[in-house]
Amino acid sequence: MTVNEVDVKSTIAEVMGARISVTGPARGMYLVTGRGASLESLVKNAGGEVVLRLNGGIMLATLTFPGYLSLKGNYQISRIGPVTVDLKRLAKLSEMLAKANIPKTGGAG
């Protein structure tokens, strides 16, 4: 079994003497939406890393495939799913933001 391969437990498979394996990417990016304050610690405990905190209980995180599956079944996770990033569009957005004159907040007047 490789790092990104997970054995799925199933009563039916056991009765029939079968083995079910699911293979995913070694590491991927996932949009994670959760309930409660410990969302980031759940991601870290699953071997993940928070890439971007969007707001409240929404974040982008990188996870191993087994880590993703472990969070998928957690009651504190509302939704979790893979995200694909278009690197060309991201580079364009980054360039636009770098050129933009964004006012600084937090200062007086």
DSSP file (Angstrom, degrees, kcal/mol; ACC not computed):
  #  RESIDUE AA STRUCTURE BP1 BP2  ACC     N-H-->O    O-->H-N    N-H-->O    O-->H-N    TCO  KAPPA ALPHA  PHI   PSI    X-CA   Y-CA   Z-CA
    1    1 A M              0   0    0      0, 0.0     2,-0.1     0, 0.0     6,-0.0   0.000 360.0 360.0 360.0 128.2    0.0    0.0    0.0
    2    2 A T    >   -     0   0    0      1,-0.1     3,-1.7     4,-0.0     0, 0.0  -0.346 360.0 -98.3 -85.1 171.5    1.4    3.4   -1.0
    3    3 A V  T 3  S+     0   0    0      1,-0.3    -1,-0.1    -2,-0.1    61,-0.0   0.849 124.1  45.4 -59.1 -37.1    1.1    6.6    1.0
    4    4 A N  T 3  S+     0   0    0     61,-0.1    20,-2.4    20,-0.1     2,-0.5   0.234  95.6  92.4 -95.3  15.1   -1.8    7.8   -1.0
    5    5 A E  E <   -A   23   0A   0     -3,-1.7     2,-0.4    18,-0.2    18,-0.2  -0.927  55.6-170.0-109.9 132.6   -3.7    4.5   -1.1
    6    6 A V  E     -A   22   0A   0     16,-2.9    16,-2.9    -2,-0.5     2,-0.4  -0.976  19.0-133.7-125.7 132.8   -6.3    3.8    1.6
    7    7 A D  E     -A   21   0A   0     -2,-0.4     2,-0.5    14,-0.2    14,-0.2  -0.718  21.8-143.3 -82.6 132.5   -8.0    0.6    2.4
    8    8 A V  E     -A   20   0A   0     12,-2.9    12,-0.6    -2,-0.4     2,-0.4  -0.847  10.2-134.7 -99.2 128.0  -11.7    1.0    2.9
    9    9 A K        +     0   0    0     -2,-0.5     2,-0.3    10,-0.1     3,-0.1  -0.672  33.3 165.5 -82.6 131.8  -13.4   -1.1    5.6
   10   10 A S     >  -     0   0    0     -2,-0.4     4,-2.3     1,-0.1     5,-0.2  -0.969  37.4-147.6-150.0 129.9  -16.6   -2.7    4.4
   11   11 A T  H  > S+     0   0    0     -2,-0.3     4,-2.4     1,-0.2     5,-0.2   0.910 104.9  50.8 -61.5 -42.8  -18.7   -5.5    6.0
   12   12 A I  H  > S+     0   0    0      1,-0.2     4,-2.0     2,-0.2    -1,-0.2   0.916 109.8  49.9 -62.9 -43.4  -19.8   -6.7    2.6
   13   13 A A  H  >>S+     0   0    0      1,-0.2     5,-3.1     2,-0.2     4,-0.6   0.911 110.7  50.2 -62.2 -41.7  -16.2   -6.7    1.3
   14   14 A E  H ><5S+     0   0    0     -4,-2.3     3,-0.9     3,-0.2    -2,-0.2   0.918 109.7  50.3 -62.3 -44.1  -15.1   -8.8    4.4
   15   15 A V  H 3<5S+     0   0    0     -4,-2.4    -1,-0.2     1,-0.3    -2,-0.2   0.873 115.3  43.3 -62.0 -37.3  -17.9  -11.3    3.9
   16   16 A M  H 3<5S-     0   0    0     -4,-2.0    -1,-0.3    -5,-0.2    -2,-0.2   0.472 113.4-117.7 -88.4  -2.0  -16.9  -11.7    0.2
   17   17 A G  T <<5 +     0   0    0     -3,-0.9    -3,-0.2    -4,-0.6     2,-0.2   0.775  66.9 141.5  72.6  25.9  -13.2  -11.8    1.0
   18   18 A A      < -     0   0    0     -5,-3.1     2,-0.4    -6,-0.2    -1,-0.2  -0.611  44.2-144.5-100.6 160.2  -12.6   -8.7   -1.1
   19   19 A R        -     0   0    0     -2,-0.2     2,-0.5    -3,-0.1   -10,-0.1  -0.994  10.0-157.7-123.7 128.4  -10.2   -5.7   -0.4
   20   20 A I  E     -A    8   0A   0    -12,-0.6   -12,-2.9    -2,-0.4     2,-0.4  -0.930  13.0-178.9-109.2 122.9  -11.2   -2.2   -1.4
   21   21 A S  E     -A    7   0A   0     -2,-0.5     2,-0.4   -14,-0.2   -14,-0.2  -0.967  10.2-162.3-121.8 137.9   -8.5    0.3   -2.0
   22   22 A V  E     -A    6   0A   0    -16,-2.9   -16,-2.9    -2,-0.4     2,-0.4  -0.976   7.7-159.9-118.8 130.6   -8.9    4.0   -2.9
   23   23 A T  E     +A    5   0A   0     -2,-0.4   -18,-0.2   -18,-0.2     3,-0.1  -0.926  17.0 163.6-114.7 134.7   -6.0    5.9   -4.3
   24   24 A G        -     0   0    0    -20,-2.4    41,-0.1    -2,-0.4   -20,-0.1  -0.707  48.2 -56.1-132.2-174.8   -5.8    9.7   -4.4
   25   25 A P        -     0   0    0      0, 0.0    40,-0.6     0, 0.0     3,-0.2  -0.344  45.8-122.4 -65.9 148.4   -3.1   12.3   -4.8
   26   26 A A  S    S+     0   0    0      1,-0.3    39,-0.7    38,-0.1     2,-0.3   0.910  98.1   0.2 -56.5 -42.8   -0.1   12.1   -2.5
   27   27 A R  E    S+B   64   0B   0     37,-0.2     2,-0.3    38,-0.1    -1,-0.3  -0.984  79.0 171.0-147.4 137.5   -0.8   15.6   -1.4
   28   28 A G  E     -B   63   0B   0     35,-2.6    35,-2.4    -2,-0.3     2,-0.4  -0.887  33.5-106.5-141.4 171.4   -3.6   18.0   -2.5
   29   29 A M  E     -B   62   0B   0     54,-0.5    54,-2.7    -2,-0.3     2,-0.4  -0.868  37.6-174.3-103.5 136.7   -5.3   21.3   -1.8
   30   30 A Y  E     -BC  61  82B   0     31,-3.2    31,-2.5    -2,-0.4     2,-0.6  -0.974  27.3-131.0-133.9 143.2   -8.7   21.2   -0.2
   31   31 A L  E     -BC  60  81B   0     50,-2.7    50,-1.6    -2,-0.4     2,-0.5  -0.841  32.4-164.6 -88.6 124.0  -11.4   23.7    0.8
   32   32 A V  E     -BC  59  80B   0     27,-3.2    27,-2.3    -2,-0.6     2,-0.4  -0.952  13.4-177.7-119.0 126.1  -12.4   23.0    4.4
   33   33 A T  E     +BC  58  79B   0     46,-3.1    45,-1.9    -2,-0.5    46,-1.9  -0.988  19.6 169.5-120.7 129.4  -15.5   24.4    6.0
   34   34 A G  E     - C   0  77B   0     23,-2.5     2,-0.4    -2,-0.4    43,-0.2  -0.844  34.5-121.0-139.4 173.0  -16.0   23.5    9.7
   35   35 A R  S    S+     0   0    0     41,-3.3     3,-0.2    -2,-0.3     2,-0.1  -0.932  73.8  21.5-111.5 134.7  -17.9   24.1   12.9
   36   36 A G  S >  S-     0   0    0     -2,-0.4     3,-0.6     1,-0.1    -2,-0.1  -0.147  89.4 -79.0  97.8 167.5  -16.2   25.2   16.0
   37   37 A A  T 3  S+     0   0    0      1,-0.2     3,-0.4     2,-0.1     4,-0.2   0.602 112.3  71.1 -83.1 -13.2  -12.9   27.0   16.9
   38   38 A S  T 3>  +     0   0    0      1,-0.2     4,-2.1    -3,-0.2    -1,-0.2   0.152  58.8 113.8 -95.3  21.1  -10.6   24.0   16.5
   39   39 A L  H <> S+     0   0    0     -3,-0.6     4,-2.1     1,-0.2    -1,-0.2   0.917  77.7  49.3 -58.5 -46.5  -10.8   23.7   12.7
   40   40 A E  H  > S+     0   0    0     -3,-0.4     4,-2.4     1,-0.2    -1,-0.2   0.898 110.6  49.9 -62.5 -40.4   -7.1   24.6   12.2
   41   41 A S  H  > S+     0   0    0      2,-0.2     4,-2.6     1,-0.2    -1,-0.2   0.848 107.8  54.5 -68.1 -32.0   -6.0   22.1   14.8
   42   42 A L  H  X S+     0   0    0     -4,-2.1     4,-1.2     2,-0.2    -2,-0.2   0.927 109.9  47.0 -63.0 -43.9   -8.1   19.4   13.2
   43   43 A V  H  <>S+     0   0    0     -4,-2.1     5,-2.6     1,-0.2     3,-0.4   0.933 114.2  46.7 -62.8 -46.6   -6.3   20.1    9.9
   44   44 A K  H ><5S+     0   0    0     -4,-2.4     3,-1.7     1,-0.2    -2,-0.2   0.892 109.6  53.6 -64.5 -40.0   -2.8   20.1   11.5
   45   45 A N  H 3<5S+     0   0    0     -4,-2.6    -1,-0.2     1,-0.3    -2,-0.2   0.757 104.3  56.8 -66.5 -23.4   -3.6   16.8   13.4
   46   46 A A  T 3<5S-     0   0    0     -4,-1.2    18,-0.4    -3,-0.4    -1,-0.3   0.317 128.3 -99.6 -87.9   8.4   -4.5   15.2   10.1
   47   47 A G  T < 5S+     0   0    0     -3,-1.7    -3,-0.2     1,-0.2    -2,-0.2   0.634  82.2 132.3  86.0  14.4   -1.1   16.1    8.8
   48   48 A G      < -     0   0    0     -5,-2.6     2,-0.4    -6,-0.2    -1,-0.2  -0.380  47.9-141.0 -97.5 174.6   -2.2   19.1    6.9
   49   49 A E  E     -D   62   0B   0     13,-2.1    13,-2.6    -2,-0.1     2,-0.5  -0.999  19.8-124.4-136.2 131.3   -1.1   22.7    6.6
   50   50 A V  E     +D   61   0B   0     -2,-0.4    11,-0.3    11,-0.2     3,-0.1  -0.642  28.0 176.7 -76.9 125.2   -3.4   25.7    6.4
   51   51 A V  E     +     0   0B   0      9,-2.7     2,-0.3    -2,-0.5    10,-0.2   0.814  67.8   5.3 -95.4 -40.1   -2.5   27.7    3.3
   52   52 A L  E     -D   60   0B   0      8,-1.7     8,-2.9     0, 0.0     2,-0.6  -0.964  57.7-148.3-152.5 127.3   -5.2   30.5    3.5
   53   53 A R  E     +D   59   0B   0     -2,-0.3     6,-0.2     6,-0.2     3,-0.1  -0.879  17.7 180.0 -94.2 119.7   -7.8   31.4    6.1
   54   54 A L  E     -     0   0B   0      4,-2.1     2,-0.3    -2,-0.6    -1,-0.2   0.956  57.1 -47.7 -87.6 -58.8  -10.8   32.9    4.3
   55   55 A N  E >  S-D   58   0B   0      3,-1.1     3,-2.4     1,-0.0    -1,-0.3  -0.903  92.5 -30.0-170.1 151.9  -13.1   33.7    7.2
   56   56 A G  T 3  S-     0   0    0     -2,-0.3    -2,-0.1     1,-0.3    -1,-0.0  -0.060 130.8  -2.7  40.4-112.8  -14.5   32.0   10.3
   57   57 A G  T 3  S+     0   0    0    -23,-0.1   -23,-2.5    -3,-0.1     2,-0.4  -0.053 111.6  97.2-100.7  31.9  -14.6   28.4    9.6
   58   58 A I  E <   +BD  33  55B   0     -3,-2.4    -4,-2.1   -25,-0.2    -3,-1.1  -0.980  43.3 147.8-124.6 130.1  -13.4   28.4    6.0
   59   59 A M  E     -BD  32  53B   0    -27,-2.3   -27,-3.2    -2,-0.4     2,-0.5  -0.990  42.6-123.0-152.9 159.6   -9.9   27.7    4.9
   60   60 A L  E     +BD  31  52B   0     -8,-2.9    -9,-2.7    -2,-0.3    -8,-1.7  -0.903  39.9 173.1-100.3 135.2   -7.7   26.3    2.1
   61   61 A A  E     -BD  30  50B   0    -31,-2.5   -31,-3.2    -2,-0.5     2,-0.4  -0.983  31.5-130.2-141.9 151.3   -5.4   23.5    3.3
   62   62 A T  E     +BD  29  49B   0    -13,-2.6   -13,-2.1    -2,-0.3     2,-0.3  -0.881  37.5 168.2 -99.9 137.9   -3.0   21.0    1.9
   63   63 A L  E     -B   28   0B   0    -35,-2.4   -35,-2.6    -2,-0.4     2,-0.1  -0.970  37.5-110.3-143.9 154.3   -3.5   17.5    3.1
   64   64 A T  E  >  -B   27   0B   0    -18,-0.4     4,-2.4    -2,-0.3   -37,-0.2  -0.450  43.4-106.8 -73.9 163.0   -2.4   13.9    2.3
   65   65 A F  H  > S+     0   0    0    -39,-0.7     4,-2.4   -40,-0.6     5,-0.2   0.926 121.8  48.5 -62.2 -45.6   -5.1   11.8    0.9
   66   66 A P  H  > S+     0   0    0      0, 0.0     4,-2.1     0, 0.0    -1,-0.2   0.879 110.7  52.8 -61.8 -34.5   -5.5    9.7    4.1
   67   67 A G  H  > S+     0   0    0      2,-0.2     4,-1.9     1,-0.2    -2,-0.2   0.915 108.2  50.4 -64.0 -43.0   -5.6   13.0    6.0
   68   68 A Y  H  X S+     0   0    0     -4,-2.4     4,-2.1     1,-0.2    -1,-0.2   0.930 111.1  48.4 -58.2 -47.5   -8.4   14.3    3.7
   69   69 A L  H  X S+     0   0    0     -4,-2.4     4,-0.9     1,-0.2    -1,-0.2   0.869 108.7  53.6 -64.4 -35.9  -10.4   11.0    4.2
   70   70 A S  H  < S+     0   0    0     -4,-2.1     3,-0.3     1,-0.2    -1,-0.2   0.881 112.5  43.8 -67.2 -36.5  -10.0   11.2    8.0
   71   71 A L  H >< S+     0   0    0     -4,-1.9     3,-1.8     1,-0.2     6,-0.2   0.819 101.9  68.3 -75.6 -30.4  -11.4   14.8    8.1
   72   72 A K  H 3< S+     0   0    0     -4,-2.1    -1,-0.2     1,-0.3    -2,-0.2   0.820 104.4  43.5 -58.1 -31.4  -14.2   13.9    5.6
   73   73 A G  T 3< S+     0   0    0     -4,-0.9     2,-0.3    -3,-0.3    -1,-0.3   0.386  88.4 112.7 -95.3   4.0  -15.8   11.7    8.3
   74   74 A N    X   -     0   0    0     -3,-1.8     3,-1.5     1,-0.1    -3,-0.0  -0.616  64.1-141.6 -82.4 133.4  -15.3   14.2   11.2
   75   75 A Y  T 3  S+     0   0    0     -2,-0.3    -1,-0.1     1,-0.3    -4,-0.0   0.715  99.8  61.0 -67.3 -20.4  -18.5   15.7   12.6
   76   76 A Q  T 3  S+     0   0    0    -42,-0.1   -41,-3.3   -38,-0.0     2,-0.7   0.570  88.7  83.8 -82.9  -8.3  -16.8   19.1   13.0
   77   77 A I  E <   -C   34   0B   0     -3,-1.5   -43,-0.3   -43,-0.2     3,-0.1  -0.860  55.0-175.6 -97.9 117.3  -16.2   19.4    9.3
   78   78 A S  E    S-     0   0B   0    -45,-1.9     2,-0.3    -2,-0.7   -44,-0.2   0.936  72.5  -7.4 -73.8 -48.2  -19.2   20.7    7.4
   79   79 A R  E     +C   33   0B   0    -46,-1.9   -46,-3.1     2,-0.0     2,-0.3  -0.996  58.9 177.2-149.1 146.6  -17.6   20.2    4.0
   80   80 A I  E     +C   32   0B   0     -2,-0.3   -48,-0.2   -48,-0.2    -3,-0.0  -0.958  16.5 152.4-149.5 134.1  -14.3   19.3    2.5
   81   81 A G  E     -C   31   0B   0    -50,-1.6   -50,-2.7    -2,-0.3    -2,-0.0  -0.994  44.1 -85.3-159.9 157.6  -13.4   18.9   -1.1
   82   82 A P  E     -C   30   0B   0      0, 0.0     2,-0.4     0, 0.0   -52,-0.3  -0.306  35.9-155.6 -68.2 148.3  -10.5   19.1   -3.5
   83   83 A V        -     0   0    0    -54,-2.7     2,-0.5     2,-0.0   -54,-0.5  -0.980   3.3-153.7-125.2 136.2   -9.6   22.4   -5.1
   84   84 A T        -     0   0    0     -2,-0.4     2,-0.5   -56,-0.1   -56,-0.0  -0.947  12.2-150.1-109.8 130.1   -7.7   22.9   -8.4
   85   85 A V        -     0   0    0     -2,-0.5     2,-1.0     4,-0.0     3,-0.1  -0.870   8.5-142.3-103.7 126.4   -5.8   26.2   -8.8
   86   86 A D     >  -     0   0    0     -2,-0.5     4,-2.4     1,-0.2     5,-0.2  -0.768  15.7-163.7 -84.0 102.6   -5.3   27.7  -12.3
   87   87 A L  H  > S+     0   0    0     -2,-1.0     4,-2.3     1,-0.2    -1,-0.2   0.812  84.0  54.6 -63.9 -32.9   -1.7   28.9  -11.9
   88   88 A K  H  > S+     0   0    0      2,-0.2     4,-2.0     1,-0.2    -1,-0.2   0.934 111.9  43.4 -65.4 -45.2   -1.9   31.3  -14.9
   89   89 A R  H  > S+     0   0    0      2,-0.2     4,-2.5     1,-0.2    -2,-0.2   0.882 113.2  52.5 -67.4 -37.6   -5.0   33.0  -13.5
   90   90 A L  H  X S+     0   0    0     -4,-2.4     4,-2.6     2,-0.2    -1,-0.2   0.903 109.2  49.3 -64.4 -41.3   -3.5   33.2  -10.1
   91   91 A A  H  X S+     0   0    0     -4,-2.3     4,-2.2     2,-0.2    -1,-0.2   0.896 111.3  50.1 -64.0 -40.2   -0.3   34.7  -11.5
   92   92 A K  H  X S+     0   0    0     -4,-2.0     4,-2.3     2,-0.2    -2,-0.2   0.919 112.1  47.0 -63.5 -44.8   -2.4   37.3  -13.3
   93   93 A L  H  X S+     0   0    0     -4,-2.5     4,-2.6     2,-0.2     5,-0.2   0.913 111.3  51.3 -62.9 -43.9   -4.4   38.2  -10.2
   94   94 A S  H  X S+     0   0    0     -4,-2.6     4,-2.1     1,-0.2    -1,-0.2   0.900 110.4  49.2 -61.0 -42.1   -1.2   38.4   -8.2
   95   95 A E  H  X S+     0   0    0     -4,-2.2     4,-1.6     2,-0.2    -1,-0.2   0.910 111.1  49.6 -64.0 -43.6    0.3   40.8  -10.8
   96   96 A M  H  X S+     0   0    0     -4,-2.3     4,-1.4     1,-0.2    -2,-0.2   0.910 111.8  48.2 -62.6 -42.8   -2.8   43.0  -10.8
   97   97 A L  H  < S+     0   0    0     -4,-2.6    -1,-0.2     1,-0.2    -2,-0.2   0.875 108.4  54.3 -67.0 -36.9   -2.8   43.2   -7.0
   98   98 A A  H  < S+     0   0    0     -4,-2.1    -1,-0.2     1,-0.2    -2,-0.2   0.853 112.6  43.8 -65.0 -34.1    0.8   44.1   -6.9
   99   99 A K  H  < S+     0   0    0     -4,-1.6    -1,-0.2    -5,-0.1    -2,-0.2   0.704  94.5 100.2 -82.4 -21.4    0.2   47.0   -9.2
  100  100 A A  S  < S-     0   0    0     -4,-1.4     2,-1.2    -5,-0.2    -3,-0.0  -0.328  75.7-128.2 -69.2 146.6   -3.0   48.2   -7.5
  101  101 A N        -     0   0    0     -2,-0.0    -1,-0.1     2,-0.0    -3,-0.1  -0.763  34.2-175.3 -94.7  90.6   -2.8   51.1   -5.1
  102  102 A I        -     0   0    0     -2,-1.2     2,-0.1    -5,-0.2    -5,-0.0  -0.780  22.9-126.3 -92.9 121.5   -4.5   49.5   -2.1
  103  103 A P        -     0   0    0      0, 0.0     2,-0.3     0, 0.0    -1,-0.0  -0.371  24.5-117.6 -66.8 144.5   -5.0   52.0    0.8
  104  104 A K        -     0   0    0     -2,-0.1     3,-0.3     1,-0.0     2,-0.2  -0.607  28.8-148.8 -82.2 141.4   -3.6   50.9    4.1
  105  105 A T        +     0   0    0     -2,-0.3     3,-0.1     1,-0.2    -1,-0.0  -0.636  67.8  49.9-105.3 165.4   -6.1   50.4    6.9
  106  106 A G  S    S+     0   0    0      1,-0.3     2,-0.2    -2,-0.2    -1,-0.2   0.250  83.1 107.8  95.6 -13.2   -5.8   50.8   10.6
  107  107 A G  S    S-     0   0    0     -3,-0.3    -1,-0.3     1,-0.1     2,-0.2  -0.597  73.0-103.2 -96.1 159.7   -4.3   54.3   10.5
  108  108 A A              0   0    0     -2,-0.2    -1,-0.1     1,-0.2     0, 0.0  -0.567 360.0 360.0 -80.3 144.0   -5.9   57.5   11.5
  109  109 A G              0   0    0     -2,-0.2    -1,-0.2     0, 0.0     0, 0.0   0.233 360.0 360.0  62.6 360.0   -7.1   59.9    8.9
